[in-house]
Amino acid sequence: MAGELEGKKILVVDDDRDIRIAMEMALKDLGPEVTSVGDGNQAVREIEENVPDLVVLDMMLPKRSGFLVLERIKRDRTPGEKPFVIMVTGNLGNRHKIYAERLGVDRYITKPFRMNKLLEAIVELLS
């Protein structure tokens, strides 16, 4: 898998700095350009200024929830158009998963998760 995502841009959005760093480190060997931000407003700005190929998006964020960010990302895009979105959340409620799917999320992963599961989903979406 090393270098498999060379030339791809990934945005990691999570308010937990340690989680952002762990994701960045895990993605490093795959070769993408990784940017990370800690709140929903920063995420929207980053996506508008520099559209990534994929967004790893936490649901519970300060300033603008992951749902609102997802809605903004998917609103003006056709299905399959970048960026792809993988929502990660500690919320185990099925109602939230259904809502995220209605908004157009490409994958929904609950925390805690094995990093390999996230990496496999990213590679699958970007290949």
N, C-alpha and C positions, 0 to 999 in steps of 0.2 A: 504493500500500500504506500510505501515511501514515495513522495513526489507526485502522487496520483492526482492531486488537486492543484498542481502548478498552474498559475495564471488565473485562478478563481479568486473571487473576493467574498469573504464571509464576515458578517457583522454579528458579534455576540452581545446580547443585551441582558444584563442581570444586575440587580442592585447589590449582590454579594460579590465583593472584590475577589475573594478566594475562589469562588466558582468561576468567575471570568478568567482568572489566571490559570486555573486547572484546564479549562477548555482551550485557552490559547496554547498552552504547553502540549496538550494532546493533539491539537491540529498542526502544530509546527512541523512535524515529520512528513505530513501529507503535502506540504508546500504552498498552501494558499496564502493570500494576503489577508491577515486577520485584524479587524478593528474591533474594539469593545467600548461600550458605554454603559452607564449605570442607571439611567432613568428613561422613561418613555418619550419625553420631549427631545432628549438628545438623540434617541433612536430615530425619530421622525426626521429631524434635521439631517442626520447622517445619511439616511436613505434617500432623501430628496437631493442632497448635494452630490452623492457618490453611490449610485444604485449598486448594491452588492448582488452577487449571484444567489446568496442564501443568507437568511437571518435565523440565528438561534435566539429565541425570544422567551424570556421568563414571563409568566402570567402576572405575578404580583410585583408591580413596579411603582416607585414614587413618581409623582407628577402626571403620569398618564399610564393607565393600566395596559398590560399586554394585549388585552382584547381591543382597546382603542387603537393601539399601534397596528395590530393585525388588520383591523377594519380599514385603517388609512392605507396600509400597504396594498391590500387586495381590491380596494374600491375602484380604482381606475385601470385595473389590469385584467386581461383575459386569463382564464385558467391555463396553467403551464408557463405563463410569462414570468420572468424573474422579477423580484426575488422569490425563491422558494422560502417557506417559513416552517421551522420546526419549533413548536411551543413546548417548553419544559415547565413543569409545575409541581409543587408539593401538594396541590389540592387533588384529592382522590375522587372527588365528586364526578359522576358520569354526566351530570347536567352541563358542567363546564366543557367537557370534551365535545359534547354534541354541539354546543354553541360555537366553539372554536372551529369545528368541522363546517358548520353553516357559513362561517365567515371566510372559509377557504384555506384553513391551515393544511399544510402538506403532510405533516407528521405531528403526533401528540405524544410526548414522553413524560411519565410521572417520575418525580424525584422520590427517593434516591434512585439513580440509574447507573448501570455500568457504562463507563465512558466508551467502551467498544460498541455498545448499542447506538449511542449517538453518532459515533464516527461512521458506522455502517450505514445509518440513515442518510448522513451527509453525502457520502460517496455515492450511494444509490441515486439520490436526487440529482447530483451534479455530473453523473456519468452519462 
